[in-house]
Amino acid sequence: MDGLNILAISGWTQPTDSLANIAPHAHHLEYAHVRRIDAAHEALSSLRASKMSVAIQNQDKDGSPRAKQGARDDVHYFDAVIGWSLGGILARRMLIEGHIKTRALILISTPFQFVRDARMPHAMPPETFENFYANYRDDTHRTTQRFHGLTAKGDAHHKRILSEMEHHPEVLNADLWLPWLDELKIYSAANDDYSALPPTLMIYGEQDAIIRHEQGLALHALIPQSKLISLQGCGHAPHLHDEALVRTAVTNFVREQISGQSSLFRGG
């Protein structure tokens, strides 16, 4: 996917560039300090200083910049957007709210919702969530280690995945990450309108101990132009479970969506 404008958004407490193994040339969004799902687009301002900026421009044959017809200067345009777990929620919401536009969306182990209720019985029980929240607040280091263990739990390659996983540099800053848990406590995909989403590739592990596979099935049913890949023997990190398979699936999907069309933006 060299030469394409890709946005990658990582999961809760994960390194900003944790998807670099499947999208090495992507712009990796640092969103931790935003602390709210409906304000995630504010993190996009950090990209304005990069090469891609919000340029939303092509070049005429003589090299002079030419704004894309109908492009807005308050919208970021990408050839593809990839989101893992919480990052997938943020990607969906920014697309639904019109802050970003893309030809291809890739969701990896993205929740339908995090806390169980009548809309999603295959989620974390409320009392379990409250215990997890309190434990992270009061014993951040230990709870972070346990959460990483859950990320690899059920995966056929759990020992390797645990050895490869890293932490966000500020993973022990509970004041930074607790607001995201507050957001996940009340979030549900049932509240969103997916009619305007672009073609979407969804990749889920059938043995995911954090986001059960049934959540992927439920979300797949909501997104009109979606394709679901379910991986046996895979936990919450499909891109670590089988990097080559996921990278190939993502690359092929993105190429299919932009085939015969020019890139929305090609970095200079």
N, C-alpha and C positions, 0 to 999 in steps of 0.2 A: 504493500500500500504506500510505497514511496511516492512523494509528490502530491499526495492527497491531504486534505485538511481534516484531521481526525481529532475529536475531543474524547478524552478518557476520564472517567470519574470513579474513584476508588470507593471502598467500603468503610464502614465505621471503624475508627482507630487504625486503619491500615495506611501504609505509606502512600503518599500522593501518586507516586509512579508505580503502584503495584501491578498495573496492567501493561507495563512496558514489555513484558515477555511476549505478548501477543500483538502489541501496537507500539513498537519502539519509537516511531516517529510522531506519535500523537502529542497533542497539547494536554498535559495532565493537570486537572483542575484542583487547586488547593482551596477547599471550601470550609475547613474546620471552624474558622473563626466567624463564619456567618451565623451558624447556630440555628437557623430556621429553614424549613423546607421551602416555604413560599418566598424566601429571600435569597435562595441559592444563586439566582442570576447575578447578584451583587458581586459574587466571586469572579464573574467573567471580566470584571474591570481589570484584573491582573493580566489578562491576555492582551489588553489594548497596547501595552508597552512592548509586546513581543513582535516578531517579524510579521505574524499574520494580522495583528491589530484587529480592528473591526473593518479593515480595508474594504471588504465587500466590493472589490473592484477586479476587473479583468484589465488586460492591456490591449490597446489597438495595435495594428500591425507596426506602427512606428514606435511602439513602446510607451506611449503616453497612457496614463491611467484613464479608465472609463468606468463609471459607476454602472453596476448591473441594473437593468431596467426594473423598476419597481422595488429595488432594495431599500431598506430602511437603515438609517445609521444607528438605530438603537437595537438592532437585531444582529446576532452573530450567526454566520452561515458556515455549515460544516458539511463535508461529504459524508461523514459517518460520525455517530456518537455512540460510545460504549460505556455502559454503567454496570458496576458490580455491586450487588446487594443494595445498601443505602444509596450508592451512586446511581443505580438504575432508577430509583424513585426520583432523585433529583433531575436526572435526564428527562424522564417522562413529564415531570411538572414544568420544567422550563420549555419543553416543546408545546405542551398544552396551553401554557400561558403566553406563548408567542415570543419568548426571549431568545430562542434559538430556532434555527431551521436546518433540516438535514434530509438527505435522500435515504439514509439507512440508519436504523436504530438497533443496537445490540444490547440485550438485557441478560446479565449473567447472575443467576441465583437472586433475583430481585423479589422482595416480598410483595405479596398481595396486601397483607397487613401483618404487623408484628405481634399484636396482642389479640387473643381469642375473643370473639363475641359471636352473635348469631349470624353475622355476615360471613365469617370465616372460622369454622370450627377447627381447622388444621393450623392453628397458630399457638403461640405461647400462652399458657393459662395466666390470667391476671396476677394471681398470687406468686407465680414463678417469676414473672416480670418484676414485681415489686421487690422480691428478694434479690434478684439480679441487680436492680437499680441501687438498692441499699448497700449491697456488697461492693459494687464498683465505687460508690461514694466513700465508703468507710475503709475498704481494703483494696485500693485501686490496683496495686501491683499483682496481687494474687488473683483477683478477678480477671484481669487482662490475660494472664496466663491460662486461666480456665476457658476463657472465651476463644483463645487461639486453639485450645484443644478441641473445642466444639467445632471449630471451622474445619478441622481435619477428621473429626469423628465420623466413623462409618465408611471412610474412603479406603479403598484397597491399598492406597499408597500413603496412608496417614503418617507413617514415620518420616518418609521423605518430605512430605508437605510441611510437617512441623519444623523440620530442619531448614527448609527454604523460606518459610514465612518470616517477615520482619514486622516491626512496629512503626507506627507513625512517631516521629521524633518527640511529639508532645503527648504520647499515649497516656502518660501518668498525670496529665493535667485534667483532673475530673471536672473542673469548672468549664473546660472547653467542650467536653464530650457529653456531659450529662444533659445539656439542653437538647441534643439530638435524640437522646432516649425519651425526653419529654415529648418530642415531636412524634417519634415512632409509637408512643403509647396511644395516640389519638388518630394516627394516620390509617386510612383504608383506601385501597384502589377502587372500592365500590363508589366513592364519591367523585371520581374523575370521568371526564368525557374523552373517549379514545378515538372518536370518529375521524379526527384530523391527523392522527399519528401516521408517520411514514411506514413503509414496509419494515417489519420488525422481526429480528431473529432472537429467539429466546433459548438459552442454554441452561439446563438445570441438572443437578445430580439427584439420582433416585434415592440416595442414602443421606441426603442433607439433614444434619441434626439441628440446624438453626432455622432454615426455611424449608418446610416439608414440600416434597414434590407436588403434592396436591395444590399448593399455592400457585405453582407454575401453570398447572392445568387450568386453574380458575382464571388466571390472568390471560392465558392464551385464548380462552373463550371470549374475553372482553375486547381484545385488540383485533380489529377486522383483518388487517393484512399481516398476520403473524405466522411464523413457522417455529415449531418447538422441537428442540433436540434434547432428548433425555439420555443421560449417561448412567449406565449401570455401574455399581461399585464406586460411585463418585459422591463426595460430600459437598461442602459449601463452596469449594474453590475449583470449579471445572477447569479453569485456565492453568492451574497447577497440577491437577489430576492427569490431564493429557494435553500438554501445551501444544504439541504439533497438530493434534486433531482440532482443537479450538481455534488456533491461529488460522488453519486452513479453512475451516468453516466460516470464520469471520471474513477472511480475505475474499473467498468466493462469493459470499453474500453481498459484500460491498461492491465487488466488481459487477455483479449481476444488476445491481440497482443503478450504477452509473454507466453501464455499457452503452456506448454510442453517444454519450453526453459529455460535455466538458465539465471539469471540476468546478464546484461552486467557488472554490478559491484555491489557487496554487501558490504556495509560499514562495517568496523570492529569496 
